[in-house]
Amino acid sequence: MGFSSHANLFFVLFMLCFYVLDVGIATDTITSSQSIKDPETLSSKDGNFTLGFFTPPNSTNHYVGIWWKSQSIVVWVANRDQPLNDSSGIVTFSEDGNLVVMNGQNQVIWSTSVSNTSSNTSAQLSDVGKLELTETTTGKSLWDSFQQPSDTFLPEMKISSNKTGSGVKLTSWKNPSNPSVGSFSVGVVERVKIVEAFIWNETRPYWRSGPWSSGVFTGVEQMNSAYLNSFSVLDGVLYYNLDGLSEFLIYVLNSQGQFEEKRWDDEEKEIQVSWTSKQSDCDAYGVCGSFAICDAHSQGTNGSPICSCLKGFEPRSKEEWDAQNWTSGCFWSTPLQCERAKEQNTSIDTNEDKFLELQMVKVPDFSEWSNADPDTCRSQCLENCSCVAYSHDDGIGCMSWTENLLDIQQLSDRGLPLYVRVAYSTELEHEEGKKTTIIIIVTVIIGIMITVTCACVMWRRNSCHPAKIWYSIKSAMKRGKKDFIRFNVEPLEQTGHKVFEELKELLLFDFERLATATNNFHESNKLGQGGFGPVYKGKLQDGQEIAVKRLSRASGQGLEEFMNEVVVISKLQHRNLVRLLGCCTEGDEKMLLYEYMPNKSLDVFIFDPTKHKVLDWGKRCSIIEGIARGLLYLHRDSRLKIIHRDLKASNILLDEKLNPKISDFGMARIFGGTEDHANTNRIVGTYGYMSPEYAMQGLVSEKSDVFSFGVLLLEIVTGRRNSSFYDDERSLTLLGFVWTQWNQGNILSLIDSEIYDPNDHEDILRLIHIGLLCVQELALERPTMATVISMLNSDVAFLPPPSQPAFVRVQNVLNSESSKESQRVCSVNIISITDIHGR
C-alpha cells in the first residue's frame, strides 16, 4: 500500500510537470521540430516579452502576437488581417523553413515568407521583444519582426524613409478590439538633409514633428535632453536605443492617430501613458492654413482663437475666419516690393522688403536646404523673389521656403527662429494703424459716455410721468428705410443700457408693420403654438417671408428671457442655427422675427403617422449630424459659450431642403470664456429632455445639452416620443425601452419598417449606440459634442459600451401629463421659469 501511494504521488507530479511544460516553453527559442499551440507561449530570457495566442477585449478572434509584461500590452501581431475564429491555431515551421501560423484545417494564414531558406531554421524571442528567424547551422538572420512592425516602436527598432522603396512604418490598429491595419501610420520623411517624422491618416498628413536637429525633433516641445541618448537619426533612419535610459519605454501609435510614450508601473502593475503627440488642437497638421500661426497657449490665457494670421497678412475669408474655420489661411495685406517690381518690369530694391522674426516656432513644412551660414542664408532669400521665408539652425543648416507657409506652431520651449518676408511698409502701416485705432476708440468712448449721460438725464426727468417714454430710432440698418421705428425703452430699466445698445444693433420693427405682414395675426397665418405663445407666418412689403414669434402674457417667459434670446441669437452665425431678422417691443408686446422655415419643426414629421415617411434614413442621418454641428458651434466654436437647455424636436426647424436649424434660445445660458458649468436655483426646459444632474440638482453644463441631444437622436431614429409609454407594465420611457431592447439584441424592433433598409443596418446600430452613450446617467461618462461628431462620421471606430440611461422608468406623477403630450403632433413647452442672467 505504501509503495502504491508513492507511485500515485509520483505520477501526479509527473503529469503536473508535463502540463507546465505543455503550456509554456521554458526557453526563448523554438526549432523546426517544435511548435506552439493555443494557449502555449514562448518567453524571452528576462521574462518581459511573451509570444503566444491572444484575444483582444470585446472580441472572439484569436491572434498570434508578442506582448510586454501583460497580455493587454500587445506590441506585435503576426496575423493582423487574418484572425483565427477558434483556439485550434498553431505556430510551427513549414517544410521550406519559414515560420507560419496555421488554423485547424492546416491552412497557412500567415508566414514569414522568406525565399531561399533551408529546412533547418529556428526562431528566437529576444529581451527587446524582437522575434528573429535564423538559419541554425550558420546563424544567419533570415527575418525579424522589427522589419514588419505593427503599432509599437521598441528599442533597437528603426523607422526609415521610403526613398529607396524599403521604408519601415508603424501602422495603427483599427480599434482596440481589432488589430488589423488601421487608418493611421507613422514614418520618417527625408528631404535633402531635412528629416521629419509624420503621422498620416490614410495618405493625408495628420501630425508633424518638425525637422530633426542635435538629437531632438525641433517641433516637439517635450523632447528634451533626456531623449539624446535614446533617439538618433542617420541617413534618413530613426533609431531607438536603450543606451542611457533608466527605464524601458515603448512608443505606440493608437487607433486614434496619437503617438504615445508608455512606461510600466511596477507598483500599480499597469501601463501608464507619459507623453502623447496630441497635446493641443495646434498639433493637428495645417489647422490654421497657410501664412498663419497656431498658439494653443493664447487660447488658455485669454480665450482668444488658437489661429492668427502672421503680421502683415490677413484672412483670405473673413467670414470663415470669424467662424473659426481657418483652413483657407491668410495672404499678404501689402504686396511685396519684388512682386510689384516684377509686374512693372523695374529693378528690385531689396531694401523695400523686410523679414518678420518669429522665435521658438515649429517651422513650416516643405522647406528647401542649403549649406549656407546665417548671413548668406538671409541674403539668398532676400535676393530671390520666390523666397517667402528662411530659417537657420547650426544642426541643420539653411532652410528656405518658396511655397505657402503651412503648419507653423508657436512653442513655449525649443523650436527654431523663422524669418517671414513682408513688405517694409507693413511695419509703418501697423504703427499708423495703432494710432488710428486709439483715436477711434477714444472718440467712440466719449460718444458713448455723452449718449448714456443724455439718456440718464431724460429718463430722470420723465420717471415721474405716468405716460410711457418713447425714443425714435432711425432704421437705416440693412434696408435703408427712411421711416422711424418706435422703440419702448421703459421695460429695459432693469436690463440696463448695455442690452439696449445691443438691441439697437438689430433691425427693430414696429407693431403696425408686423400686424400688416401677418394680416392682423390672422388664424390662417398661424404656424404653431408653443409654451411661449403662437408663431405666425408673415410677408413684408418687399416680399420677404418671415416667422413672427409672439410672446403671450401667459407664457411665463418675461422680458429677461426675451432679451436673452435676442442677444444670444444676434451673435450667432451658423448654417444649423435659425437666423434672427429682428424684434419688436411695444407696450406689452414682445415679438421675434425669424427666417421663415416652410417645413415647420422636426416633430411635425417624425411623430406624424403619414409625414414620417418623408424623412428616409439618409435624411434622418443628415438631420442628426446637422443638429450635432449646431450644438458643437454653440459649445465650442461661437464667440459665446452657450448651453441651449431646451433642445427638443419642436425646437428644430426644417428649411425647404429639410436641413435642420436649432431655434428657441429663450432658455439658453451664456458662459464666460473660462466657465464650463454652473448651478441654477430653478429649472427650465422640457420634461423628458432634461439631464438628471440638471433636473435634480440644477447643474448645467455642455453635458446637459448632450443628454437632450441623445434623447432627440433616439426619437429621430425610432420615430417615438420619449414622453410616451412603452411596455406599460413597467412604465418605461423611450430611453428605458431602447435600453431593454439593446440588451436583448432586439433593437431592430424599434425601427419603422417603412424606412428600414438592410443596407443601413450597421449605421442604425451605431446611431442607437451613440444615443445611449449620450443619455448615460453620469455626466462624466457622456461624450462631448466634438466626440459625438467624430462618432457620427466613423472617425471613432470603437465605441465604448453604454451604461444604463437616466429616467428609465416614468414617474407616476407625470403619467397623466405625458399621456396627453404623446397624442399631440407639435409638442408644447412644459417649463418652469428661472431668472436667467446672460454673462
C-alpha positions in Angstrom: 0.0 0.0 0.0 2.8 2.4 0.8 4.6 1.8 -2.5 1.3 2.2 -4.4 0.7 5.6 -2.6 4.2 6.9 -3.5 3.7 5.7 -7.1 0.5 7.6 -7.4 2.0 10.7 -6.0 4.9 10.5 -8.4 2.5 10.1 -11.3 0.6 13.2 -10.3 3.8 15.2 -10.0 5.0 14.0 -13.4 1.7 14.9 -15.1 1.8 18.3 -13.4 5.3 19.0 -14.8 4.2 17.8 -18.2 1.3 20.2 -18.1 3.5 23.1 -17.2 5.9 22.3 -20.0 3.0 22.0 -22.3 1.6 25.4 -21.6 4.8 27.4 -21.6 8.1 26.6 -23.3 10.9 27.3 -20.9 13.4 28.5 -23.5 13.3 31.6 -25.7 13.8 29.6 -28.9 11.7 27.1 -30.9 13.2 24.9 -33.6 11.8 23.3 -36.7 10.9 20.2 -34.6 8.8 22.2 -32.2 5.5 24.2 -32.4 3.4 26.4 -30.2 -0.3 25.6 -29.8 -3.0 27.7 -28.4 -2.7 28.5 -25.4 1.1 27.7 -25.3 3.6 30.6 -25.1 7.2 31.4 -25.7 9.0 33.8 -23.4 12.2 35.9 -23.6 15.0 35.1 -21.3 14.2 38.0 -18.9 10.5 37.1 -19.0 9.3 40.5 -20.0 8.2 39.6 -23.5 5.9 36.7 -24.4 4.9 35.2 -27.8 1.6 33.3 -28.0 -2.1 33.5 -28.8 -4.3 36.3 -27.5 -7.8 37.5 -27.9 -8.4 41.4 -27.8 -11.0 42.8 -25.5 -14.6 42.7 -26.8 -13.6 40.2 -29.5 -13.8 36.5 -30.0 -11.0 36.3 -32.6 -7.6 34.7 -31.9 -4.3 36.2 -33.0 -0.6 35.4 -32.6 1.3 38.2 -31.1 4.1 39.4 -28.7 3.1 41.2 -25.5 5.1 43.1 -22.9 4.6 42.4 -19.3 0.8 41.9 -19.6 -1.3 40.4 -22.4 -3.1 43.8 -22.5 0.1 45.4 -23.9 0.4 43.7 -27.3 3.4 45.1 -29.2 3.4 43.0 -32.4 0.8 40.9 -34.2 1.5 38.3 -36.9 -1.9 37.5 -38.5 -3.3 41.1 -38.2 -5.6 40.8 -41.1 -6.2 37.0 -40.9 -7.7 36.2 -37.5 -8.4 32.8 -36.2 -12.0 32.2 -35.1 -11.2 29.4 -32.6 -8.4 28.1 -30.4 -7.1 25.5 -32.9 -4.3 27.7 -34.2 -0.6 26.6 -34.2 2.7 28.3 -34.7 5.2 26.0 -36.5 7.7 25.7 -39.3 6.9 24.9 -42.9 8.8 22.5 -45.0 10.9 25.3 -46.5 11.9 26.6 -43.1 9.5 29.6 -42.8 7.7 30.3 -39.6 4.0 30.0 -40.2 0.6 30.3 -38.4 -1.9 27.6 -39.3 -5.6 27.1 -38.5 -7.4 24.0 -37.5 -7.7 22.9 -41.2 -3.9 23.1 -41.6 -4.2 26.2 -43.8 -1.4 28.7 -43.6 -2.9 32.1 -42.6 0.5 33.9 -42.0 4.1 33.3 -42.9 7.5 35.0 -42.7 7.6 34.5 -46.5 11.4 34.3 -46.8 12.7 32.8 -50.1 15.8 30.7 -50.4 15.6 29.3 -46.8 16.7 25.9 -45.6 14.7 23.4 -43.6 17.0 23.8 -40.7 15.8 27.1 -39.0 14.8 28.3 -35.6 13.1 31.4 -34.1 14.2 33.3 -31.0 12.4 35.9 -28.9 14.9 38.5 -27.6 14.8 40.6 -24.5 13.8 43.7 -26.6 10.7 41.9 -28.0 12.2 41.0 -31.4 11.2 37.6 -32.9 14.0 36.6 -35.2 14.2 33.7 -37.8 17.7 32.4 -38.3 19.4 29.6 -40.1 20.5 27.2 -37.4 23.8 26.0 -39.0 25.2 29.4 -40.0 23.4 31.7 -37.5 22.4 33.9 -40.4 19.4 36.1 -39.8 16.6 35.5 -42.4 13.8 37.6 -41.0 12.8 39.5 -37.9 9.5 41.2 -36.6 11.2 44.6 -36.5 11.2 44.6 -40.3 7.4 44.3 -40.2 6.3 46.2 -37.1 2.7 46.7 -36.0 1.8 49.7 -34.0 4.7 49.8 -31.4 8.2 51.3 -31.6 10.6 49.2 -29.4 14.3 49.7 -28.5 16.7 48.6 -31.3 13.9 49.1 -33.8 14.2 51.6 -36.7 11.8 53.7 -38.7 13.1 54.6 -42.1 12.1 56.8 -45.1 10.8 55.1 -48.2 13.1 57.0 -50.7 14.6 53.6 -51.6 11.3 51.8 -51.6 12.1 49.9 -48.4 10.7 52.2 -45.8 9.6 50.9 -42.4 6.5 52.4 -40.8 4.2 51.7 -37.9 0.5 51.2 -38.6 -2.3 51.6 -36.0 -4.9 49.1 -35.1 -8.4 49.7 -36.5 -9.7 49.9 -32.9 -8.8 48.4 -29.5 -10.7 45.2 -30.4 -9.3 44.8 -33.9 -5.5 44.7 -34.6 -5.9 44.8 -38.4 -4.2 47.7 -40.2 -6.0 50.9 -39.3 -6.1 54.4 -40.9 -3.0 55.9 -39.2 0.7 55.3 -39.9 3.9 56.9 -38.6 7.1 57.2 -40.6 10.0 59.4 -41.5 10.4 61.7 -44.4 13.8 63.0 -45.6 14.0 65.9 -48.0 17.7 66.8 -48.8 19.3 66.7 -45.3 16.0 67.6 -43.5 14.4 64.7 -41.6 11.0 64.8 -40.1 8.6 62.3 -38.5 5.0 62.2 -39.8 1.7 60.6 -38.8 -0.6 60.1 -41.7 -4.3 59.5 -41.8 -4.5 57.3 -44.9 -2.4 59.5 -47.2 -3.1 62.8 -45.6 -0.6 64.3 -43.1 -2.1 64.3 -39.6 0.8 65.4 -37.4 4.4 66.5 -38.0 7.4 66.6 -35.7 9.4 69.5 -37.2 13.0 69.0 -38.5 15.5 66.8 -36.6 18.4 68.7 -35.2 21.0 67.9 -32.5 19.2 64.9 -31.1 15.7 66.2 -31.0 12.7 66.9 -33.3 12.6 70.7 -33.1 8.8 70.9 -33.3 8.1 68.7 -30.2 8.1 70.8 -27.1 8.6 68.0 -24.6 11.5 66.4 -26.4 14.5 67.5 -24.2 18.0 66.3 -23.5 16.6 63.1 -21.8 16.0 61.8 -25.3 19.5 62.5 -26.6 20.8 59.0 -25.8 17.7 57.1 -26.9 16.9 58.5 -30.3 19.2 59.1 -33.2 18.9 59.8 -36.9 21.3 58.6 -39.5 20.8 58.6 -43.3 17.1 59.2 -43.0 16.6 56.4 -40.5 15.2 57.0 -36.9 16.8 54.7 -34.3 15.6 54.0 -30.8 18.3 52.7 -28.4 18.4 51.7 -24.8 21.7 53.4 -24.1 21.4 55.9 -21.2 17.8 55.1 -20.4 16.9 54.4 -16.8 13.8 52.5 -17.7 12.2 50.6 -20.6 9.9 52.8 -22.7 7.7 51.9 -25.6 6.0 54.1 -28.2 2.6 53.2 -29.5 0.5 54.6 -32.4 -3.0 54.2 -31.1 -6.1 53.7 -33.2 -7.0 57.4 -32.9 -3.7 58.5 -34.5 -1.9 59.6 -31.3 1.7 58.5 -30.8 2.1 57.7 -27.1 5.1 57.1 -24.8 4.3 54.3 -22.3 6.0 53.0 -19.3 5.4 50.2 -16.9 4.4 51.0 -13.3 5.7 48.1 -11.1 3.8 49.2 -8.0 0.4 49.5 -9.8 1.2 46.6 -12.2 -0.2 48.6 -15.2 0.9 50.6 -18.2 0.9 54.4 -18.0 1.0 57.0 -20.7 3.7 59.6 -20.0 3.5 61.6 -23.3 1.3 61.8 -26.4 1.8 63.6 -29.7 -1.6 65.4 -29.4 -1.0 68.0 -26.7 -3.4 70.5 -28.1 -5.5 71.4 -31.2 -2.4 73.1 -32.6 -0.8 69.7 -33.1 -3.2 68.9 -35.9 -1.4 69.3 -39.2 -2.1 72.6 -41.0 -5.0 73.5 -38.7 -4.6 77.2 -39.4 -4.0 77.1 -43.1 -1.2 79.0 -44.9 0.7 82.1 -43.6 -0.9 81.7 -40.1 0.4 80.5 -36.8 -1.3 78.3 -34.2 -0.8 79.2 -30.5 -2.6 76.9 -28.0 -1.2 78.9 -25.1 -3.0 82.1 -26.1 -6.3 80.2 -26.0 -5.7 79.1 -22.5 -4.8 82.5 -21.1 -7.2 85.0 -22.6 -9.7 82.9 -24.6 -8.6 84.1 -28.0 -8.7 81.8 -31.0 -5.7 79.5 -31.4 -5.1 80.7 -35.0 -3.9 84.1 -36.1 -2.5 85.5 -39.4 1.1 86.4 -39.3 1.8 90.1 -39.0 1.5 91.7 -42.5 -1.1 89.1 -43.5 -4.9 89.0 -43.4 -7.5 86.2 -43.7 -8.5 85.0 -47.2 -12.1 84.6 -46.0 -13.2 86.9 -43.2 -16.5 85.0 -42.8 -14.8 81.7 -42.3 -12.1 83.1 -40.1 -14.8 84.7 -37.8 -16.5 81.3 -37.6 -13.1 79.8 -36.5 -12.7 77.9 -39.7 -9.1 78.8 -40.6 -8.2 76.2 -43.3 -8.3 78.9 -46.1 -5.3 80.6 -44.4 -4.0 84.2 -45.0 -2.4 86.3 -47.7 -0.2 89.4 -47.8 -2.1 92.5 -46.8 0.6 94.6 -48.6 2.2 93.3 -51.9 5.9 92.6 -51.7 8.2 95.1 -53.4 9.8 92.4 -55.5 6.4 91.4 -56.8 5.5 94.9 -57.7 8.8 95.4 -59.4 8.3 92.2 -61.4 4.8 93.4 -62.6 6.1 96.8 -63.5 9.3 95.3 -65.1 11.6 97.5 -63.0 14.7 96.7 -60.9 14.2 95.3 -57.5 15.1 97.3 -54.4 15.7 94.6 -51.8 15.6 97.2 -49.0 11.9 97.6 -49.6 11.2 94.1 -48.3 12.0 93.1 -44.7 11.8 89.9 -42.6 9.3 89.4 -39.7 11.1 87.5 -36.9 9.3 84.7 -35.1 11.0 82.9 -32.2 10.6 79.4 -30.9 8.2 78.0 -33.6 7.8 74.8 -35.4 8.9 75.9 -38.8 6.7 75.2 -41.8 6.6 72.1 -43.9 8.2 71.8 -47.4 11.5 73.5 -46.7 14.5 73.6 -49.1 18.0 73.1 -47.8 21.4 74.7 -48.5 24.7 74.7 -46.7 24.9 78.4 -46.1 25.8 80.4 -43.0 23.1 82.6 -41.3 24.0 85.9 -43.2 24.3 84.2 -46.6 21.0 82.3 -45.9 19.3 85.7 -45.3 20.7 87.4 -48.3 19.9 84.5 -50.6 16.3 84.6 -49.6 16.1 88.4 -49.9 17.5 88.4 -53.4 15.2 85.5 -54.5 11.7 87.0 -55.1 10.2 83.5 -54.8 11.6 83.0 -51.3 9.0 83.8 -48.7 10.8 82.8 -45.5 14.0 81.3 -44.2 15.5 79.8 -41.0 18.9 78.8 -39.9 20.0 76.2 -37.4 23.5 75.1 -36.7 22.4 71.4 -36.6 20.6 71.6 -39.9 21.9 74.5 -42.0 19.9 77.0 -44.1 16.2 76.3 -44.7 14.1 78.4 -47.1 10.5 78.3 -48.4 9.2 79.2 -51.8 5.6 77.9 -51.3 2.8 78.7 -48.9 4.0 78.6 -45.2 1.9 75.7 -43.8 1.8 74.2 -40.3 3.5 76.9 -38.2 3.1 76.4 -34.4 4.2 78.7 -31.6 6.1 76.7 -28.9 6.9 77.7 -25.3 10.1 75.6 -25.4 12.5 74.5 -28.1 11.5 75.4 -31.7 13.5 77.4 -34.2 13.6 81.1 -35.4 11.6 81.8 -38.5 12.0 84.9 -40.7 9.0 85.7 -42.9 9.2 88.1 -45.8 6.9 91.1 -45.5 6.6 94.5 -47.2 8.6 97.2 -45.5 5.5 99.4 -45.3 3.7 96.8 -43.2 5.5 97.8 -40.0 4.9 101.5 -40.7 1.2 100.8 -41.5 1.0 98.8 -38.3 2.2 101.7 -36.2 0.0 104.2 -38.0 -2.9 101.8 -37.7 -2.4 101.5 -33.9 -2.5 105.3 -33.6 -5.7 105.5 -35.7 -7.3 102.7 -33.7 -6.5 104.6 -30.4 -8.1 107.8 -31.8 -11.2 105.9 -32.9 -11.6 104.1 -29.6 -11.3 107.3 -27.6 -13.8 109.0 -29.9 -16.3 106.1 -29.6 -15.9 106.0 -25.8 -16.5 109.8 -25.4 -19.6 109.5 -27.7 -21.0 106.6 -25.7 -20.5 108.5 -22.5 -22.3 111.5 -23.8 -25.2 109.4 -25.2 -25.5 107.5 -21.9 -25.4 110.7 -19.9 -28.1 112.3 -22.0 -30.3 109.2 -21.8 -30.0 109.1 -18.0 -31.0 112.8 -17.7 -34.0 112.3 -20.0 -35.1 109.2 -18.0 -34.8 111.0 -14.7 -36.8 114.0 -16.0 -39.6 111.7 -17.2 -39.5 109.0 -14.5 -42.5 110.5 -12.5 -44.7 110.8 -15.5 -47.3 108.0 -16.0 -47.1 108.2 -19.8 -44.6 105.8 -21.5 -41.3 107.1 -22.8 -40.6 106.5 -26.5 -37.5 107.0 -28.5 -37.3 107.4 -32.2 -34.5 105.3 -33.8 -33.9 105.8 -37.5 -34.0 102.4 -39.3 -31.2 102.9 -41.7 -29.9 99.4 -40.9 -29.8 96.8 -43.7 -32.8 98.1 -45.7 -32.0 101.9 -46.0 -35.6 102.8 -45.0 -36.4 106.4 -44.2 -39.2 105.7 -41.7 -38.6 105.9 -38.0 -39.3 102.9 -35.7 -40.7 103.5 -32.2 -38.9 101.6 -29.5 -40.3 101.4 -25.9 -37.3 101.6 -23.6 -39.3 101.7 -20.3 -39.2 97.9 -19.8 -35.4 98.0 -20.2 -34.9 99.8 -16.9 -33.8 96.5 -15.3 -31.6 95.3 -18.1 -29.6 98.5 -18.5 -28.0 100.4 -21.3 -25.7 97.6 -22.4 -28.7 95.4 -23.5 -30.4 98.5 -25.0 -27.3 99.2 -27.1 -27.0 95.6 -28.2 -30.7 95.6 -29.2 -30.3 98.7 -31.3 -27.8 96.8 -33.5 -30.7 94.6 -34.7 -33.4 95.7 -37.1 -36.3 96.9 -35.0 -39.9 96.6 -36.3 -42.9 98.4 -35.0 -46.2 96.6 -34.2 -48.2 98.0 -37.1 -45.7 96.7 -39.7 -45.9 93.2 -38.2 -49.7 93.3 -37.9 -49.9 94.2 -41.6 -47.4 91.4 -42.5 -49.5 88.8 -40.7 -52.9 90.1 -41.7 -53.5 91.2 -38.1 -52.2 87.9 -36.8 -55.0 86.0 -38.6 -55.6 82.4 -37.5 -54.9 81.3 -41.1 -51.3 82.5 -40.8 -50.7 80.7 -37.5 -47.8 78.2 -37.9 -47.9 76.6 -34.5 -48.3 77.1 -30.7 -45.6 76.8 -28.1 -45.4 77.4 -24.4 -44.1 80.9 -25.3 -47.1 81.7 -27.4 -48.2 81.5 -31.1 -46.0 81.7 -34.2 -47.3 83.4 -37.4 -46.3 83.4 -41.0 -45.9 86.9 -42.4 -44.8 88.7 -45.6 -43.1 92.1 -45.5 -43.7 94.8 -48.1 -40.6 93.8 -50.1 -41.9 90.2 -50.4 -39.7 88.6 -47.8 -41.4 85.8 -45.8 -40.9 85.8 -42.1 -42.0 83.9 -39.0 -43.2 86.0 -36.1 -42.9 84.6 -32.6 -45.4 86.5 -30.4 -44.8 86.1 -26.7 -48.0 85.6 -24.8 -48.6 87.1 -21.4 -49.4 83.7 -20.0 -46.2 82.1 -21.2 -44.3 82.8 -18.1 -41.4 84.0 -20.3 -40.7 87.5 -19.3 -38.7 90.4 -20.7 -35.5 88.9 -19.4 -35.9 85.6 -21.4 -37.0 87.6 -24.4 -33.9 89.8 -24.2 -31.7 86.8 -23.6 -32.9 85.2 -26.9 -32.4 88.5 -28.8 -28.9 89.0 -27.6 -27.8 85.3 -27.9 -29.1 84.7 -31.5 -27.9 88.1 -32.7 -24.3 87.0 -32.1 -24.6 83.5 -33.7 -23.9 82.7 -37.3 -24.1 79.0 -38.3 -26.0 77.1 -41.0 -27.7 74.9 -38.4 -29.0 77.7 -36.2 -32.1 79.7 -37.1 -31.4 83.3 -38.2 -32.9 86.2 -36.3 -34.1 89.0 -38.6 -35.3 91.5 -35.9 -37.6 92.1 -32.9 -40.4 94.3 -31.7 -41.3 95.5 -28.2 -44.2 97.9 -27.8 -46.2 98.1 -24.6 -46.9 94.6 -23.5 -46.0 93.1 -26.9 -42.7 91.2 -27.3 -42.1 89.6 -30.7 -39.2 88.0 -32.5 -38.8 87.8 -36.3 -37.1 84.7 -37.8 -36.3 83.5 -41.3 -39.3 81.5 -42.4 -39.0 77.7 -42.3 -41.5 76.3 -44.8 -41.4 72.8 -43.3 -42.0 73.9 -39.7 -40.5 71.8 -36.9 -39.0 68.4 -36.8 -41.7 66.9 -34.6 -44.3 67.6 -37.3 -42.6 64.9 -39.4 -41.1 62.2 -37.1 -44.2 61.8 -34.9 -46.8 62.1 -37.7 -48.2 58.7 -38.9 -48.2 59.9 -42.5 -45.5 62.5 -42.8 -42.8 60.4 -41.1 -42.1 58.6 -44.4 -40.9 61.8 -45.9 -37.8 61.5 -43.8 -35.9 58.5 -45.1 -32.9 57.1 -43.4 -30.4 59.2 -45.2 -32.3 62.4 -44.5 -32.6 61.5 -40.8 -28.8 60.9 -40.6 -28.2 64.3 -42.2 -30.6 66.0 -39.7 -28.9 64.3 -36.7 -25.4 65.4 -37.9 -26.7 69.0 -38.6 -28.1 69.3 -35.1 -24.8 68.0 -33.7 -22.8 70.5 -35.6 -25.0 73.3 -34.5 -24.6 72.3 -30.9 -20.8 72.0 -31.3 -20.8 75.6 -32.6 -22.7 76.7 -29.5 -20.5 74.9 -27.1 -17.0 75.4 -28.6 -16.8 77.5 -31.8 -19.0 80.5 -31.3 -17.8 83.8 -29.7 -20.0 82.9 -26.7 -20.1 79.6 -24.9 -23.8 78.7 -24.9 -25.8 75.9 -23.3 -29.2 75.7 -25.1 -31.1 73.9 -22.2 -34.3 73.3 -24.2 -33.2 71.1 -27.1 -36.1 69.0 -28.4 -37.9 68.1 -31.7 -40.2 71.1 -31.7 -37.2 73.4 -31.4 -35.6 72.0 -34.5 -36.9 73.8 -37.6 -36.5 72.5 -41.2 -35.9 74.6 -44.2 -37.1 73.9 -47.8 -34.4 71.2 -48.2 -35.2 69.7 -44.8 -31.9 71.0 -43.3 -32.2 71.3 -39.5 -31.8 74.6 -37.7 -31.8 74.9 -33.9 -34.2 77.6 -32.6 -35.7 79.0 -29.4 -32.9 80.4 -27.3 -35.0 81.9 -24.6 -33.8 79.4 -22.0 -30.1 79.5 -23.2 -27.3 80.0 -20.7 -24.3 82.1 -21.7 -21.0 81.2 -20.1 -17.8 83.3 -19.7 -14.6 82.2 -21.5 -13.3 80.0 -18.6 -16.6 78.7 -17.3 -17.9 75.2 -18.2 -20.6 74.6 -15.7 -22.9 76.4 -13.2 -25.7 76.0 -10.7 -29.2 77.4 -11.1 -31.9 77.7 -8.4 -34.8 76.9 -10.6 -35.1 74.5 -13.5 -36.2 75.4 -17.1 -36.7 73.2 -20.0 -38.9 70.3 -21.1 -39.6 67.1 -19.2 -38.1 64.0 -20.9 -35.2 66.0 -22.3 -33.5 67.2 -19.1 -30.4 65.6 -17.8 -30.6 64.1 -14.3 -28.0 66.3 -12.7 -29.8 69.4 -14.1 -33.4 68.3 -13.3 -32.5 67.2 -9.7 -29.6 69.4 -8.7 -29.7 72.4 -11.1 -26.2 71.6 -12.5 -26.0 72.9 -16.1 -23.1 72.2 -18.5 -22.3 71.1 -22.0 -23.3 67.5 -20.9 -26.9 68.8 -20.2 -27.3 69.5 -23.9 -25.5 66.2 -24.8 -28.2 64.4 -22.8 -31.0 66.2 -24.6 -29.3 65.5 -28.0 -29.2 61.8 -27.1 -32.9 61.8 -26.4 -33.6 63.6 -29.6 -31.4 61.3 -31.6 -33.3 58.2 -30.3 -36.6 59.9 -31.1 -35.4 60.6 -34.7 -34.1 57.1 -35.2 -37.2 55.3 -33.7 -39.9 57.9 -34.6 -41.2 57.6 -31.0 -41.6 60.2 -28.3 -39.6 59.9 -25.1 -42.6 61.2 -23.0 -44.9 58.3 -24.2 -45.2 54.9 -22.5 -43.6 51.8 -23.8 -44.1 48.4 -22.2 -46.8 49.7 -19.9 -46.4 47.1 -17.2 -43.0 48.5 -16.3 -43.9 52.1 -17.3 -40.8 52.5 -19.4 -39.8 55.7 -21.2 -38.3 55.6 -24.7 -34.9 55.5 -23.1 -35.8 52.6 -20.9 -37.4 50.7 -23.8 -34.4 51.2 -26.1 -32.1 50.1 -23.3 -34.1 46.9 -22.8 -34.2 46.1 -26.5 -30.5 46.9 -26.8 -29.6 44.4 -24.0 -31.9 41.8 -25.6 -30.4 42.2 -29.0 -33.8 43.2 -30.4 -33.0 46.8 -31.4 -34.4 46.5 -34.9 -37.9 46.1 -33.5 -37.7 49.8 -32.7 -37.2 50.9 -36.3 -40.1 51.7 -38.6 -40.2 49.0 -41.3 -41.2 51.7 -43.9 -37.8 53.5 -43.6 -35.7 50.4 -42.7 -33.2 49.2 -45.3 -30.9 46.2 -44.5 -28.0 48.1 -46.1 -28.3 50.6 -43.3 -28.2 48.0 -40.5 -24.8 48.9 -39.2 -25.5 52.6 -39.3 -28.7 52.2 -37.4 -27.0 50.2 -34.6 -24.2 52.7 -34.5 -26.6 55.7 -34.1 -28.5 54.0 -31.3 -25.2 53.1 -29.6 -24.2 56.8 -29.8 -27.6 57.9 -28.5 -27.3 55.6 -25.5 -23.8 57.0 -24.8 -25.3 60.5 -24.7 -28.1 59.7 -22.2 -25.9 57.9 -19.6 -26.8 58.9 -16.1 -23.4 60.2 -15.1 -22.4 63.4 -17.0 -18.7 62.4 -16.9 -19.5 59.3 -18.9 -21.3 61.2 -21.7 -19.2 62.3 -24.7 -18.7 65.9 -25.8 -20.3 67.1 -29.0 -16.9 67.1 -30.7 -16.6 63.4 -29.9 -20.2 62.8 -31.0 -19.5 64.2 -34.4 -16.4 62.1 -34.7 -18.5 59.1 -33.8 -21.2 60.0 -36.4 -18.5 60.3 -39.1 -17.0 57.0 -38.0 -13.7 58.7 -37.1 -14.1 56.9 -33.8 -14.1 53.2 -34.9 -14.5 51.7 -31.4 -17.5 52.8 -29.3 -17.4 52.0 -25.6 -20.3 50.1 -24.1 -23.0 52.4 -22.7 -24.2 52.3 -19.1 -27.9 52.4 -18.1 -29.6 55.6 -19.1 -31.2 58.0 -16.7 -35.0 58.1 -16.2 -35.6 54.5 -17.4 -39.0 54.5 -15.8 -41.7 57.1 -16.0 -42.6 58.7 -12.6 -46.3 58.3 -11.7 -46.7 62.0 -11.1 -46.0 62.6 -14.8 -48.3 59.9 -16.1 -51.3 62.0 -17.0 -49.4 64.9 -18.4 -47.1 62.6 -20.5 -50.1 60.7 -21.9 -51.6 64.0 -23.1 -48.3 65.0 -24.6 -47.9 61.8 -26.6 -51.1 62.5 -28.6 -50.0 65.8 -30.0 -48.2 66.3 -33.3 -46.4 69.5 -32.2 -45.1 69.5 -28.7 -45.7 72.2 -26.1 -43.1 73.5 -23.7 -43.5 72.2 -20.2 -41.3 74.6 -18.3 -40.9 76.4 -15.0 -39.1 79.7 -15.4 -36.0 80.9 -13.6 -34.1 84.1 -13.6 -31.6 83.9 -16.4 -28.5 86.1 -16.4 -26.6 86.2 -19.7 -23.0 86.6 -19.0 
